[in-house]
Amino acid sequence: MSIWKYIFAAALIIIGVFEIVLALHGNLREAVMQTSPIPLKQLGSAAFLLAGISALVMGIGIFFFDLFG
């Protein structure tokens, strides 16, 4: 069971870093949003930055959860 925790945490960290990169690079964000199957017209950089930071903090929190418990 513990290996799945680390796989999930690593996936969250990767997703968080990707979303932060999308928030900081407008041209890349526009290219990804044009090819997205979900039509989100005005999803701004603040939304990507917030989602990226949230996923990154959750992934790091899952990694270090056992240290403090």
TACORPE-V849544 format. One record per helix or strand. SS is the DSSP state (hx for helix, st for strand). FROM is the first residue (numbers start at 1). LEN is the number of residues. If there is no record, write none. Layout:
ss-><SS & SS>
from-><FROM & FROM>
len-><LEN & LEN>
This chain:
ss-><hx & hx & hx & hx>
from-><2 & 26 & 45 & 65>
len-><23 & 9 & 19 & 3>
